[in-house]
Amino acid sequence: MSILLVIDRPEDWPLNLEGVEVVSARRYLTDPSFSDRRNAKVFNLCKSYRYQSLGYYVSLLAAARGHKPLPDIATIQDLKLTELVRLTGEELEELIQSSLKAAPKGDVFPLSIYFGRNLEPQYDRLAQALFNQFPAPFLRAQFRHDGETWVLEGLRTIAANEIPPDHFLDVLNFATHYFTSPRKRSRTAEARYDLAILTAKDAPNAPSNEKALRKFTKAAESMGFRVDFVEKDDYGRLAEFDALFIRETTGVNHHTFRFAKRAQAEGLIVIDDPDSIVKCTNKVYLAELLQRHRIAMPPTLIMHKGNWESAPAILGLPLVLKQPDSSFSLGVIKVDTPEEFGTEVERLFRTSDLLIAQAFMPTPYDWRIGVIDREPFYACKYFMASEHWQIYDNTKSGEDSMGEFETWPVQAAPPDVVKTAVRVANLIGDGLYGVDLKEINGKAYVVEVNDNPNIDAGVEDKVLGDEVYLRVMRVFLKRLESRGR
């Protein structure tokens, strides 16, 4: 992959590196040879990225040409979102405090970030973390001390002409190191595509265990993928890949969603795609979707502050209360009495203006049907945890906190369960889903749809074995090849 350094005045950048070509912004935009070039990475160092400026068009047309711009349009827009910058500051809270504990005293501290580096080594980890979240060659962060802690107040791109003259030689060194770093990989002849698998070390309730991740890797490599495992600090590396597979519990207000959004904006094939994350992680959306399409579910009431008191009369007691974004049985509560109901509703309304109340429909197990690319490919029975009404018992720890399981061939599972699961999954999209259902008197009732269902070695693959992992990777390969055509 060739590297283009695009700048307003190339003569200002005396960078002489093999494989790095310094060109003017105007030439990059107007010379047809750049439009025809394939597999280029474009480092946009223009003085402005404002809407419809030369810098803006460099990143925009680079994406249209199939090049990899840094920053891309998504980063340029993200930096305008004050709320996203604030959220990043919260996620990096511990790193910010530890990095700035010896910062010069004062109300405000600016931090210049050049290709993920700062002139002072003690700030390098913080600089790299911010660069990973907002990958742009030159950034300036501003921190404010509120009397107790440092707070990320702002983050913006800076132009090359904003770099202080006494920083310039260091910046050239940082650029040289960045472009010659071993992590800037070129695709080997054997690898047709690069796949990133997003995971989190030591995460509780991870959707795939270590053995399953190794099997996904083996399946992908058999189809010509090179596989890298990435974590949340690798946000800035997404442009290196052709596809992203998220194997971490997702959420909208979470880095997994930003990874999915950024990957989609970069043109990667993404599972879980951001639209599926939005739809599956909110039970209010699911309840409305099922009601609209007349798909059976436990009797349900979407509660707000004007109707919540009627839920016990409508649904009876006991009933189940759900936070809209609950997962793994967390935020799902069974209440048996009017007093419990009132207490829990009051507590849950502190974090959400809408809640879900459902009739309690006890069954010894729930079905889960795995669906990918609109087709079912595994079926499991998950039994309730011992002496508990859910599959997961969060009041316990260890192996006994989850019930037993049975894995079935899809064709042997109840037809109405499979048909209903596929129907509701297809209303969400064409990604990877796990549809949970109860079967009562031969009728299927949808409980929820998971956008990142568990695929663990020794559980969901009990019937199909390695074919489960191959089935997922074939979808990535098919979509990449279709995009190429």
PAVOBA-86783 format. One record per atom (N, C-alpha, C, CB): z, x, y. Coordinates in steps of 0.1 Angstrom, whole numbers, plus 5000, padded with zeros to 4 digits. Glycine has a CB too. Example, Ala and Ser with C-alpha at 12.3 -4.5 7.8 and 13.67 -1.06 7.14 Angstrom:
<rs>
507851324943 507851234955 507851324967 509051134955 507151284978 507151374989 507951295000 505751414994 
</rs>
This chain:
<rs>
500050084988 500050005000 500050095012 501249905000 499050075021 498950155033 499950105044 497550155039 500450195052 501450165062 500750175076 502650255061 500850075084 500350075098 501450055107 499349955100 501550145117 502550145128 501750095140 503250285130 502049965144 501249905155 502149905167 500849755151 501549955178 502349975190 501449955202 503050115191 501949925214 501149905226 500450035230 501949855237 501150145230 500550275234 500850375223 501150325247 499850395214 500050495203 500450635207 498850505194 500050675219 500350805224 501850835226 499550835236 502550725227 504050735229 504750765216 504550605235 504050755205 504650775192 504050895184 504650645183 504451015186 503951135180 504351145165 504251255188 504051045157 504551045143 503351085135 505050905139 503551195127 502451245119 502851255105 501951385124 502751145098 503151135084 502051085075 504351035082 501951155063 500851115054 501050975050 500851205042 500050895050 500050755046 500550655057 500950745035 500850705069 501250625080 500250635091 502750665085 499650525095 498550525105 499150455118 497250455100 499050525129 499550465142 498350405149 500350575151 498350275152 497250205159 497750125170 496450125149 496950095180 497250005191 497249865186 496350035203 498049785193 498049645190 496749575192 499149565198 496049615203 494749555206 493749595195 494249595220 493749715191 492849755181 493049685167 492849905178 494349675164 494649605151 494149455152 496249605149 494249395163 493849255164 492349235165 494449195176 491649335170 490149315172 489249395163 489849355187 489749505157 488849585148 488749515135 489449725147 487549475131 487349405118 487749485106 485849365117 487849615107 488249695095 489649665091 488049845098 490449625100 491849595097 491949455090 492749595109 491049365095 491049235089 490649235074 490049145096 489749335071 489249345057 490149435048 487849415057 491149495054 492049585046 492949505038 492849685055 493249555026 494149485016 495349575015 493449465003 496449505011 497749575007 498249665018 497549644994 498349615030 498949695041 500249635045 497949695053 501149735049 502449695055 502349725070 503649765048 502649635078 502549645092 503849645099 501649525098 504149765106 505449775113 505049745128 506149915112 505549635133 505149585146 506149635156 505049435147 505749735164 506649795174 506249755189 506649945173 505549645190 505149605203 506349575212 504249475202 506049575225 507149565235 507649425236 506749615248 506849325231 507349185232 506849105220 506849125245 507749015215 507348925205 507348785210 508248945193 507348765223 507348625228 506148555223 507448625243 506248425223 505248335218 503848365225 505548185221 502848385217 501448415221 501248545228 500948305229 502248635227 502048775232 501248855222 503348845236 500848975226 500149065216 501049085204 499749195222 502349115206 503249145195 503349025186 504649175200 503448905192 503448785183 502248765175 503648655193 501048795181 499848785173 499648885162 498648785182 500249005165 500249115154 500949065142 500849245159 502149005143 502848955131 502148835125 504248925135 501648745134 501048625129 499748655121 500648535141 498848745127 497648775120 497848865108 496648835130 498848945108 499149025097 499448935085 500349125099 500248835087 500548745076 499248675071 501548635081 498348635081 497148565077 496248655069 496448515089 496348785071 495448885064 496048925051 495249005073 497148875048 497848915035 498549045036 496748925024 498749095049 499549215051 501049175051 499149285064 501849275052 503349245052 503849295065 504049325040 504049205075 504549245088 506049255089 504049145099 506449355097 507949365100 508049395115 508549485091 508649295122 509149165118 508049065115 510149115128 508348975106 507448865104 507848745114 507448815090 507048645114 507248535123 508548465120 506048435122 508948465107 510248395104 511348475110 510448395088 511348605110 512448685116 512448665131 512348835113 511248665137 511148645152 511848505156 509748645157 511548405148 512148275151 513548265147 511348165143 513948335136 515448335132 516248395143 515648415120 515748495150 516648565160 516848475172 515948695164 516048365174 516248275185 517248165181 514948205188 517748165169 518648065164 520148115166 518348015150 520748065176 522148115179 523048085167 522748055191 522847965161 523747925150 523548015138 523447785146 522348065135 522048155124 522648285126 520548165121 522648335139 523248465142 524748455140 522948505157 525348335145 526748315143 527148315129 527248185150 526348245121 526648235106 526648375100 525648145099 525648455104 525548595099 526848675103 524348665105 527348655115 528548715119 529748675110 528848685133 529848555106 530848505098 530748565084 530848355097 529548575078 529348635065 529748785065 527948615061 529448855076 529748995077 531049025083 528649065084 531948925084 533248935091 533949065087 534048815089 534149085075 535049195070 534349325074 535249185055 533049335072 532349465075 532349485090 530849455070 532249385098 532249405113 533649455117 532049265120 534749405112 536049445116 536249595112 537149355111 535949625099 536149765095 535249865102 535949765079 534049825105 533149915112 533449945126 531749865111 534049835133 534249855147 535749875151 533849725154 536549905141 537949925143 538250045153 538749945130 537250145152 537450265161 536450265172 537250395153 535850145175 534850135186 535550155199 534149995185 534850195209 535450215222 536050085227 534350255233 537250095233 537949975237 537249905249 539350015242 537249775249 536549705259 536249565254 535249775264 535749475262 535449345258 534149335250 535349255270 533149425253 531849415247 531449545241 530849375258 530749545230 530249665223 528849645219 531149705211 527849715224 526449705220 526149795208 525449725231 525349755199 525049845187 523549845186 525649785174 522949955188 521449975186 521150005171 520950085195 520149935166 519749955152 518249995151 520049815144 518050115146 516750165145 516350185130 516550295152 515450095125 515050105111 516350095102 514250225108 517250015106 518549995098 519550105100 518149985084 519350185110 520350295112 520850295127 519650435109 521950365128 522550385142 522850535143 523850305144 522850585156 523050725158 524350775153 522850755173 525350685153 526750725148 526850675133 527850655157 527050775124 527150735110 528150625106 527450855102 529250625114 530250525111 529850375112 531550545119 528650365120 528150225122 526950195113 527750205136 526550295104 525350275096 525450155086 525150405088 526550135080 526650025070 526449885077 528050025063 527049875089 526949755097 525449735102 527849745109 524849845106 523549845111 522549805100 523049985117 522749855088 521949825076 522149685072 522249915064 523349625073 523549485069 522849395078 525049455069 522849425091 522249335101 520649345100 522649375116 520249465097 518749485095 518349415082 518449635093 519149405072 518749335060 518649185062 519849365049 519549135071 519548995074 518348955084 520848945080 518049045093 516949025103 516049145103 517648995117 515249165093 514449285093 513449305104 513749295079 513749385114 512849415125 513149565128 513149325137 512149645132 512349785134 513449825144 511049845139 513449755155 514449785165 515249655169 513749845178 516549665168 517449555171 518549605180 517949495158 519149515187 520349545195 521349425193 520049575210 522449455187 523549355185 524549375196 524149375171 525149265200 526249265210 527449195204 525849195223 528549275204 529849225199 530749205210 530349315188 531549095209 532549065219 533949065212 532348935226 534949125219 536249125214 537049005220 537049265217 537548925211 538148795216 539648815218 537948685207 540148935218 541548965219 542248995206 542248845225 541648955195 542148985181 541049055172 542648855175 539848995173 538849055164 537449065172 538648955152 536549145165 535249155171 534349035166 534549285167 533548975174 532648865171 531248905174 533148735179 530348875165 528848895168 528448795178 528048895155 528148835190 527848735201 526348715202 528348785214 525548825199 524048805200 523348915193 523748815215 522148895190 521248985183 519848965187 521448975167 519149065191 517749055196 516949175192 517749025211 515649155192 514749275191 514649345204 513349225186 514449475203 514249555215 512849625214 515349655218 512249645226 510949715226 511149865225 510149675238 510149935221 510250085220 510550145234 508850145216 510150085245 510450135258 511850105263 509450085268 512650035254 514050015257 514950115251 514449875253 514350195242 515150305235 515450415245 514350365223 516750445247 517050555257 516350685253 518650575257 515950755263 515150885260 515950975251 514850955273 517250985253 518051075244 518251035230 519351105251 517750905227 517750855213 516450885206 518050705213 515450915213 514050905208 513851005196 513050935219 514251125197 514051215185 514851165173 514551355189 516051105175 516751055163 515950935157 518151005167 515350855166 514650735161 513450785153 514150645173 512750885158 511650945151 512050985137 510951055158 513251055136 513751095123 514050975114 515051175125 514650865120 514950745112 513650685107 515750645121 512650685115 511350625111 510750705100 510350615123 510850835101 510250925091 511050905078 510451075095 512350905078 513150875066 512850745060 514650885069 512650645068 512350505063 511050505056 512350405075 510050565062 508750555056 508550645043 507650595066 509450755042 509350845031 510450815020 509350985035 511250715023 512350685013 511750645000 513250575019 512450684989 511950654975 511850504973 512750714965 512650424980 512650274977 511450204982 513950214984 510550274990 509350214994 508350244982 508750285007 508250144973 507550164961 506150124962 508250094950 505250184954 503950134952 503850074938 502850244955 503049974937 503049914924 502350004913 502249774924 502950024902 502350104892 501150034885 503350144881 500350104878 499150044872 499549944862 498350154865 500649964855 501049864845 501549734851 502149924836 502149744863 502849624868 501849544877 504049664877 501549424873 500549344881 501349274893 499949224872 502549244891 503349174901 504749224902 503349024899 505349214913 506849244915 507649124916 507049344927 508649114907 509548994907 510949034911 509548924893 511548964921 512948984924 513748874918 513148984940 514848914912 515848814906 517148824914 516048834891 517448724922 518648724930 519848684922 518448624942 520848774922 522048754915 523248794923 522148824901 524448764919 525648814926 526648864915 526348694934 527048994917 527949054907 529248984906 528149204911 529748964894 531048904892 531248764898 532148994897 530048694900 530148554905 530648454895 528848504911 531648374898 532048274888 531048164887 533448204893 530848114875 529948004872 528448044875 530247884880 528148174873 526748214875 525848134865 526548364872 524648094870 523748014861 523148084849 522647954870 523248214848 522748294837 523648404834 521248344839 524048424821 524848534817 524048664816 525648504804 524748774814 524048904815 522948914804 525049014813 523248864792 522248864781 521048784785 522848824768 521248674791 520048594795 519248664806 520548454801 519948734815 519148804825 518348914819 520148864836 518848984809 518049084802 516849014795 518949154792 517048904789 515948834783 514948784793 516448714775 515348734805 514348704815 513548834819 515048644828 514248944820 513549064824 512549104813 514549184826 512949104801 512049134790 510749044790 512749134776 511048914792 509948814792 508948844803 510448674793 509548874815 508748904827 507949034825 509548914839 508549134820 507849264818 506749244807 508849374813 506849154798 505849134788 504549074794 506349054776 504749014806 503548954813 503049034824 503948814817 503549164826 503049244836 503849244849 501649204839 505049194849 505949194860 506749324860 506849074861 507049374872 508149474874 509249394880 507749594883 510449404874 511649324878 512649414885 512249254865 513149364896 514249424903 515349314905 513749484917 516549354903 517649264906 518149284921 518849274896 518149184929 518549194943 519849114945 517449154952 520549154956 521749074960 521549034974 523049154958 522548974980 522448914993 522149015004 523648834997 522549145002 522349245012 520849295011 523249365010 520049255002 518649295001 517649205007 518349314986 518149115016 517349025023 516149085029 518148945034 516249205035 515149265042 514149325033 515649375051 514349325020 513449375010 512449275005 514149444999 512549145009 511749045002 510249065003 512148905008 509849125014 508349155016 507849245005 508149205030 508649314998 508149404988 507749334975 509249504984 508049204974 507849134961 506749024962 509149074957 506348984950 505448874949 506048744945 504348904939 507248754940 507948634935 509448654935 507548594920 510148544937 511648544938 512148434928 512148514952 513048484919 513748394910 515248394913 513548434895 515748284918 517148274922 518048234910 517348174934 518948334906 519848304895 521248324901 519648404883 521548244911 522848244918 523048094922 522948344930 524248054922 524547914926 524147894940 526047884925 523247794943 522647774956 523447684965 521247724954 523147684977 523647594987 522847605000 525147624990 522847495008 522047495020 522647585030 521847355026 523947585032 524647665041 525147795035 525947585047 524147865030 524447975021 523248075021 524647925006 523448205018 522448305018 521248275008 522948435016 521548204997 520548164988 519448084994 521048094976 519847995003 518847915010 517947995019 519547795017 518648085026 517848175036 516948265028 518848255044 517348305016 516448385008 515248305004 517148434995 515448174999 514348094995 513448065007 514947964990 513948035019 513148005030 512348125034 514047965042 512948245035 512248365039 511148405028 513248485040 511448395016 510548425005 509348325006 511148414991 509548205009 508448105010 507648145022 508947965011 508248175033 507548215045 506648345043 508448235057 507148435034 506448555031 505348535021 507448665026 505248415016 504148385006 504448414992 502948455010 505748434989 506248454975 506248324967 507548524975 506048334954 506348224946 507848214944 505548234932 508448104946 509948094947 510447984938 510448074961 511448024929 512247924922 513647974922 511747914906 514547904929 514447764935 513847764949 515747694935 512847674951 512247664964 513247594973 510947584963 513147614986 514047564996 514147414996 513747615010 513047344994 513047204994 513847144982 511547144993 513747204971 514547164959 516047194962 514047234947 516347304968 517747334971 518347224980 517947464978 517647184990 518047085000 518346954992 517047065011 517346914984 517446784977 518546784966 516146744971 518546884958 519446884947 520946904950 519046984937 521146984961 522547014964 523246904972 522647144972 522546794975 523246684982 523146554974 522646674996 524346514970 524446394962 524146264969 525746384955 524246264982 523846144990 522346124989 524346165005 521646234991 520146234989 519846174975 519546364992 520446234965 520146184951 520446044949 520846274941 521545994954 521845854953 520845764959 523245824959 520445804971 519445724979 518045724971 519245774993 517745844966 516445854958 516445774946 516246004955 517545774938 517545694926 517545544929 518845734918 518245504939 518245364943 516945314947 519245334954 516245404955 514945364960 513945344948 514345464970 514045434938 513045424927 513545354915 512645574923 514745284917 515245204907 515445274893 514445074904 516045394895 516445474883 517945454880 516045624885 518245424868 519645394865 520545514867 519745344851 521745484873 522845574875 524145504875 522645654889 525245564873 526545494874 526545414887 527745594873 527145294887 527245214899 527745304911 528145084897 527045304922 527345404932 527445334946 526245514932 528345384954 528445344968 528345464977 529745264971 527445474987 527545574997 528545535007 526045605003 529645615008 530745565017 530645635031 532045605010 531045555041 531245615054 532445545060 529945585064 532845585072 534145535077 534145385080 534445615090 533045325079 533045185081 533045095068 531745145088 532845165056 532845075044 533745135033 531445065039 534345245035 535045315024 536145225017 535645445029 536745145025 537845065019 537444965009 538644995030 536144935009 535644834999 535244894986 534344765005 535245024984 534845094972 535545044960 534945234974 536945044960 537645004948 537344854943 539145014950 537144764953 536744634949 535344624943 536844534962 534444704948 533044694944 532944774930 532144764954 533544884929 533344974917 534544964907 533145114922 535644914912 536844914903 537545054903 536344884889 538645054897 539445174895 539745194880 540845164902 539745324875 539545444883 538045454887 539945564875 537845534897 536445574902 536445714905 536045484914 535245764907 534945904909 534445924924 533945964899 535146024931 534646054944 533946194944 535846064954 532946204951 532146334951 531846374966 530846314943 532146504968 531546564980 530046574978 532246704983 529346554989 527846554987 527346684982 527146535000 527946804984 527446934980 528246994969 527447024992 528946904961 529846964950 528947014939 530746854945 529547114931 528847164920 529947224910 527847284924 529547234897 530447274887 531747204887 530647424888 531747074889 532846984889 533847004901 533647004876 533547104909 534347124921 533947024932 534147274927 534946964938 534646854948 534346724942 533546904957 534646714929 534446584922 535846544917 533446594910 536346424921 537746384918 537746244912 538546394931 538546224902 538746094897 540046044903 538846094881 540045924908 541245864914 541545734906 541045824929 542845714903 543245604894 543945494901 544245654883 544445524913 545245424921 544745404935 546745454921 545045294942 544645284956 545245394964 545145144961 546445434961 547145544969 546345674968 548545564965 545945704956 545145834953 543845824961 544945854938 543245704960 541945684966 542045704981 541445534964 543045644988 543145665002 543445805006 544245575007 544245874999 544646015002 543346105000 545746064993 542646094989 541446174987 540346144997 541046164973 540146025000 539045985009 539346055023 538845835010 540546035027 540946095040 540646245040 542446065043 541046315029 540846455029 539346495029 541546515016 538546425021 537146455020 536346425033 536546375008 536746325040 536146285052 536246395063 536646155058 537146485061 537346595071 536146695071 538646675068 535446695060 534346795059 532946725058 534546875047 532946595056 531646525055 531746385060 531046525040 530746335068 530746205073 530346095063 529846195085 529746145052 529346055041 529846115028 527746045040 530346025019 530846055006 530145964995 532346045005 530346014983 529845934972 530945874963 528846014963 530945744961 531945684951 531145634940 532845574958 531545654927 530845604916 531845544906 530045724909 531345444899 532245384888 532445494878 531545264882 533645494872 533945584862 533345534848 535545604860 532445614843 531845574830 532145684820 530245554832 533245674813 533645784804 532645794791 535045764799 532245914788 531445934776 531946064770 529945944779 531846084757 532346214751 531446334755 532346204736 530246314760 529346424764 528346374774 528646484751 527746464781 526546444789 525346514783 526846484804 524246454785 522946524782 522546604794 521846424777 521946724791 521146794801 519746824796 521846924806 518746784803 517346814800 516846914810 516546674800 516447024805 515847124813 514347094816 515947264807 513947094828 512547064832 512047174841 512446924839 510847224837 510147324846 508647284847 510347464841 508147294859 506747264861 506347124856 505847374855 507347034858 507146894854 507146864839 505846844860 507646964831 507646934816 509046974811 506547024809 509546894801 510846924796 510747044786 511446804788 511747134786 511647244776 512947274769 511247364784 514147214773 515247224764 516147104766 516147354767 517047074756 517946964757 519247004751 517346844749 520346974759 521647014754 522646894756 522247134763 523546884747 524746794749 525846884753 525046714735 526446854764 527646924769 528846824767 527546964784 529846864759 530946784756 532046804767 531546804742 532846704769 533946714779 534946814775 534546574781 535546884785 536546984782 537746914775 537047054794 538446994767 539546934759 540546864768 540247044751 540946744765 541846664773 541546654787 543246724771 540246644790 539746624804 538546534804 539346774810 538246484816 537146384817 535846444821 537546274826 535846584824 534646654829 534246764819 534846704843 533046814820 532546924812 533347044816 531046944814 533547064829 534347184834 535747134838 533647254846 536747204833 538147164837 538647274846 539147154825 538547254859 538947354869 540447374871 538347314882 541247294863 542647314863 543047424854 543447184860 542147474845 542447574836 541647704839 542147524821 541947804831 541147924832 540847974818 541948044840 539748054817 539348104804 538348024797 540648124796 538148054784 537147984777 537347844774 536948054763 538647804774 538947664771 538647574783 540447654767 538247624795 538047544806 536747464806 538047624819 535847494795 534647424794 534547364780 533447524797 533847254779 533747184766 532747254757 533447044768 532547204745 531647254735 530247204739 531947204721 529247254731 527847214734 527047204721 527147314743 525947124722 524947124711 523647134717 525146994702 522747224712 521347234717 520447164708 521047384719 519547084713 518647004705 517247034708 518946854707 516247024698 514847024702 514646904711 513947014689 513746924721 513446814731 512946694724 512446864741 512146714714 511546594707 512546514698 510346644698 513746574696 514746504688 515746434697 515446604679 515746464710 516646404719 516246254722 516746474733 517146164726 516746024728 515546014738 517945944733 514545944734 513345934743 513645884757 512345844736 514445784758 514745734771 515445844780 515645604771 516345924774 516946034781 515946134786 518046104772 515046174778 514046274782 513146214792 513246324769 512646094790 511646034799 512346014813 511245894794 513545964813 514245944826 514446084833 515545874824 514846184826 515046314832 513846374838 515546414821 512746364831 511446414836 511046334849 510346404826 511246204848 510846124859 511546154872 511045974856 512846174871 513646204883 513446344888 515146184880 513246444878 512946574882 511646584890 512846674870 510646504885 509346514892 509446444906 508346444884 510446364908 510546314922 511146424931 511546194922 511846524926 512346634934 511146734937 513446704927 510446774926 509446874928 508846924915 509946984937 508347044915 507747104903 508447234899 506247124905 509747244904 510447374901 511147364887 511447394912 512347434887 513147444875 514447354878 513647584872 514647254869 515747164872 516547134858 515247024877 517747104860 518547054849 519046914852 519747154845 518646814845 518946674848 520146634839 517746584847 521246594845 522446554837 522446404836 523746604843 522546344824 522546204821 523646164811 521146164816 524046044813 524945974803 524045874795 526145904810 524345864782 523645764774 524645664769 522945834762 524445544773 525445434769 524545314764 526245394782 524845284751 524145174745 522645194745 524545044751 522245314743 520745344743 520145354756 520145244735 520845344767 520245354781 520745474788 520645224789 519845544795 520145664802 520545644816 518945764801 521545704821 522045694834 522145834840 523445624835 521445854851 521345994858 522646014865 520146004867 523246134862 524446174869 524146264881 525446244859 523346374878 522946454889 521746534885 524046554894 521046604894 519946694892 520346834898 518646644898 520346934889 520647074893 519447154896 521547144883 519347214907 518147294910 518247434904 517947304925 519347484900 519447614893 520347594880 520147724903 519747524871 520547494859 520947614851 519847394850 522047604844 522347714835 521347734824 523747684828 520947864823 520147914811 520948034807 518647944815 521848014797 522648124791 522148154777 524148084791 522148284774 521948324761 522948274751 521848484760 522548214741 523448154731 523848004733 524748234731 523247954744 523447804747 522147734748 524347784760 521547734760 520347664762 519147714754 519947664777 519247844749 518147904741 518447894726 517948044745 519347814723 519847804708 518647754699 521047714707 517847674704 516747614696 515447704698 516447474700 515047724710 513747784713 513847944713 513147744726 515047994715 515148134715 514448194727 514648204703 513748304725 513148374737 512048294744 512548504732 511548184737 510548104743 511048034756 510147994733 512348014757 512947954769 512648044781 514447934768 512848174779 512648274790 511148294793 513348404787 510348294782 508948304784 508348194791 508248324771 508848074788 508347944795 508547954810 509147824789 509648004815 509948024829 508948124835 511448064832 508848234829 508048344834 506548304834 508248474827 506148224825 504748174825 504448094837 504448094812 505448024842 505147944854 504948034866 506447854857 505748144868 505548234878 504148294877 506648344878 503748344865 502448404863 501348304866 502348454849 501448184862 500348084864 500248064879 500647954857 501348054886 501248024901 500648144909 502547984906 501048264904 500548384911 499048394908 501248504906 498648374896 497248384893 496348274900 496948384878 496948154901 496248044907 496148074922 497047914906 497148134928 497048174942 495948274945 498448224947 495848374935 494848474936 493448414936 494948574925 493248304928 491848244928 491548164940 491748154916 
</rs>
